[in-house]
Amino acid sequence: MTELDVIKTIMDNITYRGDVVKGIGDDCAVFKLGNTYLTVTTDMMFRSTHFPDILTPFQIGMRVITATVSDICAMCARPLGIVVSMGLPTVERGFLLELIKGIDYACRKYSCPIVGGDTNRGKELILCGTAIGVTDNPVYRGGKVGEDIMVTYDIGRVYCALEILKMKEKGVISRKTFYDLWEEYPNIMKKLVEPIARVREGLLLNKYVSSCCDISDGLKKELFYIGNFEISSKKLLRVVPKDVIEFCDRFQIDPIHAALNSGEEFELLFTTKRCDDIFEVLRSECEGEAKKIGKVIEEGYYIDGEELEFGGYIHSWE
């Protein structure tokens, strides 16, 4: 079974839904409290599958907060607080202190205080973040026909960073070459080890977009949450930074493949009819940008007129 099979099985067999406004099937669950909406999300991470060996304990702590808060950003909501549960094997006090410092640093960065959690013994390090956000206008997945599809900042760097790691693990490059590449492509490696949740951007986009999600499992998967779409590889390449283009050319990787399959980017993918307003607000408020990559259409899933197959990172149980 894949995670999609598991989720479908859960959804098909949950009969009580209570007063939830939005349940399973989006980046957050949503509850209405008076004139305010409460958004809730959770994210579980395992040392063996979610944290590359090159991550420091500090960066591991940052990552669990960033990944969880990113789902709040995807609803264009403001993070309110987070609880973190920990499954801990035998760990050194120094490791634990650095882990906590990383968590605290990210919580401060996103103005999302840690307010509780749970600890237990585990066979490996397991971290589970549950974040709460607030908004007066939750933004869901699913665009409207005719709207532009846009992405914040850039994508592709995490894919390239993981390729560097794979080359080292397979013995294709030496340890020295690995660190030489790290120095040569600092922004590629930085986005892997210290990704950023787009909190400010999500809040600014709230009144300009009709749908939004974050790019955590790869653009190729997240696009299908929009609905029917047609994207252009020419436009997509505008979202791929120069260092990724250079890296892909050097190691014979298709940059479009890298852009479509780069997970844990935590950029925002959204649809809108107000591109000019978004260009202006992001440049003036964040000194950043978003770029068009396609449009929402009536039927089908296409890139350059060719059908795009569903893909991206999908958990599986074999």
C-alpha positions in Angstrom: 0.0 0.0 0.0 1.0 3.6 -0.6 0.2 6.6 1.7 -2.6 7.4 -0.8 -4.2 4.0 -0.3 -3.9 4.4 3.5 -5.5 7.9 3.4 -8.3 6.7 1.1 -9.0 3.8 3.5 -9.1 6.2 6.4 -11.4 8.6 4.6 -13.7 5.9 3.4 -14.2 4.6 7.0 -14.4 7.7 9.1 -18.1 8.4 9.6 -18.1 11.0 12.3 -16.9 14.4 11.2 -18.3 16.7 13.9 -18.2 20.5 13.2 -15.1 20.6 11.2 -15.1 23.0 8.2 -12.3 21.2 6.4 -11.2 17.7 7.3 -8.8 15.2 5.7 -7.6 16.1 2.2 -5.9 19.5 2.6 -2.7 20.9 4.2 -4.6 21.6 7.4 -7.9 20.8 9.1 -10.0 23.9 9.6 -12.5 24.8 12.4 -14.6 27.9 12.7 -14.5 29.8 16.0 -16.8 32.8 15.8 -15.4 35.0 13.0 -12.0 33.3 13.1 -10.8 30.0 11.6 -8.5 27.7 13.4 -6.1 25.6 11.2 -4.5 22.4 12.6 -1.8 20.2 11.0 0.7 17.5 12.1 3.9 16.1 10.6 5.8 13.1 11.7 9.5 12.6 10.9 11.9 9.7 11.4 15.7 9.9 11.7 16.2 7.1 9.2 14.1 8.6 6.4 13.6 12.3 6.9 17.0 13.6 8.2 20.0 13.2 6.0 23.2 12.4 7.9 24.7 15.7 7.1 22.1 17.5 9.2 23.3 18.7 12.6 21.0 18.2 15.7 20.3 22.0 15.5 19.2 21.7 11.9 17.0 18.6 12.7 15.2 20.7 15.3 14.7 23.5 12.8 13.4 21.1 10.1 10.5 19.6 12.2 9.2 23.1 13.0 9.7 24.4 9.4 7.9 21.4 7.8 5.0 21.6 10.1 4.6 25.4 10.0 4.8 25.2 6.2 1.4 23.6 6.2 0.0 26.6 8.1 1.6 28.8 5.4 -0.2 26.8 2.7 -3.5 27.8 4.2 -2.3 31.5 4.2 -2.8 31.5 7.9 -0.7 32.9 10.8 1.1 30.3 13.0 -0.2 30.5 16.6 1.7 27.7 18.4 3.1 24.2 18.1 3.4 21.0 20.2 6.3 18.6 19.5 6.3 15.0 20.5 9.6 13.1 20.6 10.5 9.4 20.4 14.0 9.3 21.7 16.5 6.5 21.6 19.5 6.7 23.9 20.9 10.1 23.1 23.7 12.3 24.4 22.7 15.3 26.4 24.7 17.5 24.0 22.7 16.2 21.0 19.4 16.8 22.8 20.4 20.4 23.8 21.3 21.3 20.2 18.1 19.7 19.0 16.1 21.8 21.4 18.0 24.9 20.4 17.2 24.3 16.8 13.5 23.9 17.7 13.5 27.1 19.7 15.3 29.0 17.0 12.8 28.1 14.3 9.8 28.8 16.7 11.2 32.3 17.2 11.8 32.8 13.5 8.2 31.9 12.7 6.7 33.5 15.8 5.2 30.1 16.6 6.0 29.2 20.2 6.3 25.6 21.3 3.6 25.1 23.9 3.8 21.4 24.8 4.3 17.9 23.5 5.2 14.5 24.7 8.4 12.4 25.1 8.9 8.6 25.0 11.5 6.1 24.3 11.9 5.0 20.6 14.1 2.8 18.5 15.2 5.8 16.6 14.7 9.6 16.8 11.0 10.4 15.9 9.7 13.9 15.9 6.1 14.9 15.4 5.0 18.5 15.2 1.4 19.6 15.5 0.9 23.3 14.7 -2.1 25.6 15.1 -2.8 28.7 13.0 -5.5 31.3 12.8 -7.0 33.2 9.8 -10.1 35.0 8.8 -9.9 33.5 5.4 -8.5 30.0 5.0 -7.2 29.2 1.5 -7.7 25.6 0.3 -6.4 23.5 -2.5 -8.1 23.6 -5.9 -7.9 26.4 -8.5 -10.5 27.9 -10.8 -10.4 27.5 -14.6 -8.5 30.4 -16.2 -6.4 31.3 -13.2 -2.6 31.5 -13.4 -0.5 29.0 -11.6 2.4 30.5 -9.7 5.3 29.5 -7.5 7.2 31.6 -4.9 10.9 32.1 -5.3 12.6 29.1 -6.9 12.6 25.3 -7.0 15.1 22.5 -7.8 17.9 23.0 -5.3 16.8 20.3 -2.9 16.8 17.7 -5.7 20.3 18.7 -6.7 21.5 18.6 -3.1 20.1 15.1 -2.7 21.9 14.1 -5.9 25.2 15.2 -4.4 24.4 13.1 -1.3 23.6 10.1 -3.5 26.9 10.4 -5.4 28.8 10.3 -2.1 26.8 7.4 -0.7 27.3 5.3 -3.9 31.0 6.1 -4.0 30.7 8.1 -7.2 32.5 11.0 -5.6 35.0 11.1 -2.7 34.3 12.7 0.6 36.6 15.6 -0.4 34.7 16.1 -3.7 31.5 16.1 -1.7 32.6 19.0 0.5 34.1 20.7 -2.5 30.7 20.6 -4.2 29.1 21.9 -1.0 31.4 24.9 -1.1 30.8 25.3 -4.9 27.0 25.2 -4.6 26.3 26.7 -1.1 22.7 27.8 -1.9 21.9 24.3 -3.2 23.1 22.7 0.0 21.6 25.4 2.3 18.1 24.8 1.0 18.4 21.1 1.9 19.8 21.6 5.4 18.0 24.8 6.4 14.8 25.2 4.4 12.4 28.1 5.2 8.6 28.1 5.7 7.0 31.0 3.8 5.1 32.5 6.7 5.1 36.1 5.6 4.5 35.3 2.0 1.5 33.2 2.9 -0.1 36.0 4.9 0.5 38.5 2.2 -1.0 36.2 -0.5 -4.1 35.5 1.5 -6.4 38.1 -0.2 -4.9 37.6 -3.7 -5.1 33.9 -4.2 -8.0 31.4 -4.6 -6.0 28.2 -3.8 -2.6 27.4 -2.3 -0.5 24.5 -1.1 3.2 24.0 -0.1 5.7 22.1 -2.2 6.7 19.3 0.2 6.5 16.2 -1.9 7.6 17.7 -5.2 5.9 20.0 -7.7 4.8 17.0 -9.8 2.6 15.8 -7.0 1.4 19.1 -5.7 0.2 20.3 -9.1 -2.6 17.6 -9.0 -4.0 19.3 -5.9 -4.8 22.3 -8.0 -7.1 20.4 -10.3 -6.7 20.4 -14.1 -3.7 22.2 -15.4 -1.3 23.0 -18.2 2.2 24.2 -17.4 5.0 25.3 -19.7 8.5 24.0 -19.4 9.8 27.4 -20.7 8.0 29.2 -17.8 9.0 26.5 -15.4 12.7 27.1 -16.2 12.2 30.7 -15.0 11.6 29.3 -11.5 14.8 27.2 -11.6 17.8 29.2 -10.3 21.1 29.6 -12.2 23.0 27.3 -9.9 20.6 24.5 -10.5 20.8 25.0 -14.3 24.6 24.9 -14.0 24.6 21.8 -11.8 22.1 19.9 -14.0 24.2 20.7 -17.1 27.4 19.5 -15.4 25.9 16.2 -14.2 23.6 15.6 -17.2 20.3 16.0 -15.3 17.2 17.4 -17.0 16.4 20.7 -15.1 12.7 20.2 -15.8 12.9 16.8 -14.1 14.7 18.4 -11.2 12.1 21.1 -10.8 9.2 18.7 -11.0 10.6 16.2 -8.5 12.3 18.4 -5.9 10.7 17.7 -2.6 10.8 19.6 0.7 11.2 22.9 -1.0 8.5 24.4 1.1 7.7 27.1 -1.5 4.1 28.0 -2.1 2.2 26.9 -5.2 -1.0 28.9 -5.8 -3.5 30.1 -8.3 -4.7 33.6 -8.9 -6.2 36.2 -11.3 -4.2 39.0 -9.6 -0.6 38.4 -10.7 0.3 42.1 -10.9 -0.8 42.7 -7.3 1.2 39.7 -6.2 4.3 40.8 -8.0 4.1 44.2 -6.3 3.3 43.0 -2.8 6.0 40.4 -2.7 8.6 42.7 -4.1 7.8 45.6 -1.7 7.1 43.5 1.4 9.5 40.6 1.1 12.0 41.7 -1.6 11.0 38.4 -3.2 9.0 37.2 -6.2 6.7 34.6 -7.6 6.5 33.4 -11.2 3.8 32.0 -13.5 4.3 28.5 -14.6 0.9 27.7 -16.2 -2.9 27.9 -16.1 -5.8 26.1 -14.6 -7.8 24.4 -17.4 -11.1 22.6 -17.8 -9.7 19.1 -18.3 -6.4 17.2 -18.2 -2.9 17.5 -16.8 -0.3 18.7 -19.3 3.2 20.1 -19.7 3.9 21.5 -23.2 0.8 19.8 -24.5 1.9 16.4 -23.3 0.1 14.5 -20.6 1.9 14.7 -17.2 1.7 11.6 -15.1 1.1 11.8 -11.4 4.4 11.6 -9.4 6.4 13.1 -6.7 7.3 11.5 -3.3 4.8 9.0 -2.0 5.3 6.9 1.1 4.8 3.2 0.6 4.4 0.1 2.7 5.8 -3.0 1.1 
